[in-house]
Amino acid sequence: MQSWQLPEYIADILPSTARQLESAKEALLGLFRVHGYELVSPPLLEYTSSLLLDIDEGLALKTVRIVDQISGRQLGVRADITPQVARIDAHLLAANDGINRLCYAGSTVHARPDSLLSTREPLQIGAELYGYEGIEADVEIIDLMLKTLTLAHAQEVYLSLGHVGIFQALADKAALTQAQRDSLLYLMKDKDSEAVLAAMQDWDIDTIWKETFAVLPTLYGDVETVLRRAREDLPAIKGVQDALDALKAICKQFKAYKVHIDLSILRNDSYHTGLLFAAYAPGWPDALARGGRYDGLGSQFGRARPATGFSLDLRDLIHVLPQRPARQGIKVAAAAANDAREEMNKLRHNGEVVVIDYLNDSGATLHCDRELVLKDGAWKVVPCDC
């Protein structure tokens, strides 16, 4: 293997793409800022005792771990920034008992890619709202997610909604063990009712609950149909009805978008506790952005708080992000650079790109449309004619 080769699913970002990503990141953070979200920047490395969540085995499998040569303790390279932001809200910002609106943008590292088309180094960007359990917070976050995708030039975006609360309410009534819940969550994603029913045959639970869980994978599609069928086919228990009411209320707020509901999308090995949402678009193999409610995540850090948020991998959007051509600059012949140093510094201070030409290159090669020349005893910027 050549020494310059990179690991699988890891890639360099070259200038034109780097300009796209950095410009998009700046624009999105600006969008978050005008909506009241303050930027935080957690470290890339943390002790695994705080980085990993006891409730999320999937996150543990994604996390790259190393030994800290200073302390001897185990470090993890973050695979998800959301738990870190929950730690910040719970610990470093604990003096605020009200709402914290926080946003972030940074690289994460996955031990394995999520799919054949995924990178192992996502550029995660997102926003989180802590301290309010009302549905208005979820509406605010979903609205911000959709605005984010519009700013990133994603087209024909539609919204998909689900709710973990329905599954959990049914699992509580059926007295399922954690192992049984995990097994069902894994099967639900394939929407195979027969497989769900078959897996439950050996479990010592009432037939009514087996049949109820077999219905869940069929409850997806347009809002009106799914909500009607869910109320007809699922038991009228409080947790289920509350979740269906929440979904109905959310749908009313986003009538301008195409919305569908999928009660079988439950995100196995996840820390989410209630409403789930994701944004899709035609021609994309997976969600462009996703999020949900994760109340109590901060309890691992000493402060359980209601929370909702979303995130996306900005690198997934590269081919729709606005192109950012190299900024045209001013070239200076290497022989003149020393004498022109003061003038070059003035131009750079004013935001101009000034490039020293060592090889007598063309302006096009150096991305320059002007040059700095000495005329009549003074330095002047003139159009580049070479």
C-alpha positions, 0 to 999 in steps of 0.5 A: 500500500502506498504511504500516501493512501488514506483509510477507507471512507476517509477523504481529503477536501480540496480547495474548491470543495473546502470553499463550498463547505466553509462558506455554507458553514458560515452561512448556516451558523449565521442563520442559527445566530439570528434565531438566538442560538449561541455557538459552542465548540466541544473538544474532539476528544473526551474521556469515554466515561463522559463521551459515551451514553449508557443508553446508546450502544450504537454510539459506543460502536461508532466511537474510536477509542485510544489510551490517553498517554498522560492519564492512562484513561480511555479517550474517545474521538467523538462520533456525535456532538449532541451528547457533548452539547448536553454535557455543556448545558447540564454542567458548564451552563448549569447556572441558567435554569431557563432555556439554552439555545446552542448550536455547533459545527465540527468534524466527527469520526465514525469507526465504521461508515453508516452506509456504503455512500457515507464518510467516516468523518462527517462534518456535523452541524446542528442546533439544540434547544434545552429547558422547554418541553412544550411542542412549540420548541419542537416546531421551532427546531423543525422550522430551523432545520427546514430553513437550514436545508433551504439555505443549503440549496436542497430542493423539494424537501419533505418532512417525515415524522415519527414518535418513540413514545408510541412504541415505548407506551406499548412496550410498557403495557406489554411489560417487555424486557429491554432485550425484547424492545431492542429486538423489536426496534431492529425489526421495525426498520424493515417494515416486515409485520410477519417478521415482527410477529414471528419474533414474538411468538416465543415471548410470554405476552398476550396475543393482543400485544403481539398483534399490536406491534405487528401493526406498527410497521404498516403505519406509514404514509400520508398524515390523515390516513396514518393518524386515522388508522393509528387511532383505530388500530392501536390501544387507546392508552395515554402514551399512544394518544398523547403522541398522536396528538403531538404529531397532529399538532406538528403537522398543522404547523407545516402545511406548506410542506409535504409531510408524511408519518412513519410510526415504524422509524424508531432509530434503534440504539438511540437516545431519543425519547419522543418526537422524531423528525427527518427531512428527505428530498427526491434523489437522495438515498437517506435523510438530509437532516434528522432530529428529535426530542431527547428529554433527560439526556443531561441526567448523565451529567447531573441535570436532566432537562427537556431537549430537542434538536437536529443535525446534519452532515454538511459533507452530504450536501456538497453537490448542492451547495453553492459554488464558491469560485476562488476570489480574484486577487492581486499578483506581485512579481517576486522581484518587487515584493520586498520593495512593495511590502508596505503596500501589500500589507495595506491591501491585505489589511483591506481584505484584498488577496495579494499573491507573490508570483515566484514563477512568472505565472499567468494571472489565471494560474494564480487566480489574479485579475490585477497586479501591483506595479510601480508607476511614476514612483508609486505602487498602483493596482492595475488590470492584469494583462498577462 
